[in-house]
Each structure stands twice: as structure tokens, then as C-alpha cells.
Amino acid sequence: PYASMAWGLLGHRIVGEIANSYLSPKAKAAIKEILGDESLAMCANWADFIKSDPSYNYLSPWHYVDFKAGMSCEDVKKYLAIDTATDAYTKINFLVSELKKKNVAKEKKVMYLRLLVHIVGDIHQPLHTGHEEDQGGNKVYVQWFGQKTNLHSVWDSKLIDEQTLSYTEYTNAINHS
């Protein structure tokens, strides 16, 4: 397992803000009931903020899903149909299922919704759905404006941070809802 922080702070906020713009009024009301005044943009980073707390170490593999190199689209579909690993795919399904239940405690629902927003953002960063062999690009070294870094880091934050826009400016520029 490897540490992963897809999109960094700014990228996760962008994902949360875009997601919010596609919600129906009913979905927005359900989310408000769970999160109160906390927006999806602001809750989107919670899963990275708690990484320093050892009691949440079990969440580490929830941030990504690994595929063997060379798998076709059909191979990936077949794999996901039987996937039982602790990974982003199985945990998204788990979180959605738990959030639909009526008898789940509110504090659990808050945690589950924060995780869902974050993990959906994670899997939209291409290296969080990658190959175990290169640890999602963490073992692929590149030069970024003359500095050695890894491909995962470039995708997580360097591409976004280079533009020096706020998350709302990014959202307005790329969202066409």
C-alpha cells in the first residue's frame, strides 16, 4: 500500500464544488441534513486531513484501486464484478449502501459522506486507478520545471497549483453544468 492524496487540497475542493452543482434539490437537502452547513467542497479533504491519526490507518487502501498492467477494458469490468479487495471501488459501493440506510448513526453518516466525496475525487485522478507495480506513479520519476518529482505528485497537485487559481475560479472555468 502507498500513501495517496489525489488532487491535493485544491483539486478535492474543485471536485466537491463541481459535484454540488450537479445535485438535485432533494440530494442537496439530504446532504445538508448530514453535513449541516459544511459544503462538499470543504468536506472533500477530510480523508487526507485525518491521515496523520493512526486510528484511521485502515482507510489507506480506500483511496485507490490497482489493476494489472495490460488489462483491457473488458478485463477491468470482469475484475470489478468480482472485486472483494479493500480498495476505492469496493468502498465506494459500501459507503453508498451505508448512506442509504435509515438506521446509521449521524456521526457515521458524516464520516461516510466525507469519505465518499473524497474517494470519488481520488479515483478521478488517473494514477489512483493504476498499476501496483509503479505504486500509482509514485515510482515514476519526472522533471517538473527542473525539479525531480514523481508522476503521482504532478497529477495530484502540481498541474493544478501551477495555475494559481482558487477552487471556485477553477470550477467556473471547467464546469459546464
Protein Blocks (a to p, Z undefined) as FASTA:
>chain_A
ZZddehijmlmmmmmmmmmmmpcfklmmmmmmmnomacfklmmmmmmmmmmpmklmmmmm
mmpccddehiafklmmmmmmmocbdcfklmmmmmmmmmmpmkbcfklmmmmmmmmmmmmm
mmmpmklmccfklonolmmccdeehiacdfklmmmmmmmmmnopafklmmmmmpcZZ
